[in-house]
């Protein structure tokens, strides 16, 4: 017997989509720590972050709806 049964793919999509959305939201909203030098960007690209937030949110909603319905 598999631990999460036939829903393992749905749980994985929920986890990855949620991590994608939350990670990009935090990257946009967190303050940059002082004293960091190097080739780091001053802030993440806004359009790419917004697209990743939308994709992650959509995947999470889809996986959650699949878990509830199935």
N, C-alpha and C positions, 0 to 999 in steps of 0.2 A: 504494500500500500504506500502510495506517495503521500508525503506529509500534507501538502495543500491540495491533493487530488488533481482533478482536471482543470482547476482554476489557476494553476501556477503561472501561466502566461498572462492572465489578467492581473494577477498580483504584481508581476514584474513590470508590466506596462504602467500600472498605477504608481509603483515606486519610482521608476525612471522618469515618468512624466512629472510627478510631484517634485522630485529632486531638480529637474531641469527648470521648472518654473520658480521654485523657491530660491535656488542658487543664483539665477539671473536677477531676481528681485533684490536679493541681498547684495549682489555685486553693484547694482545701480544705487542702492540707498546707503551703503556703509561708508563712513568717512575713511579717507585714505590715511594710513598711519604716517606720521611725520618721520622724516629722515630716511626714507627709502630712495635709493638712487638706482640707476641702471636703465635698461631699455623698457621698463614697465610703462604701460599706457597711463596717462593721467586719470582716465576713467574708461570704462568699457564702451565700445561702440553702441550707441543708443538704438539704432534700427535693428541691428542683429540681436540685441538683448530683448527688445520688444517682440521680435518674431519668435525667439526661443521661449519667451514667457507664454505667448499664445499657443505655440505647439505643445508645450508641456501641460498647460491647462487643459487644452482640448484632449490630449491623450489621457490625462487623469480623469476627466469627466466621462470619457468614453469607457475607460476601464471600470470606473465605479458603477456606471449604469449597467455594464455587462455583468458585474458581480451581483448587483441587486436583482437584475432580471433573471439571471441564470442560476 
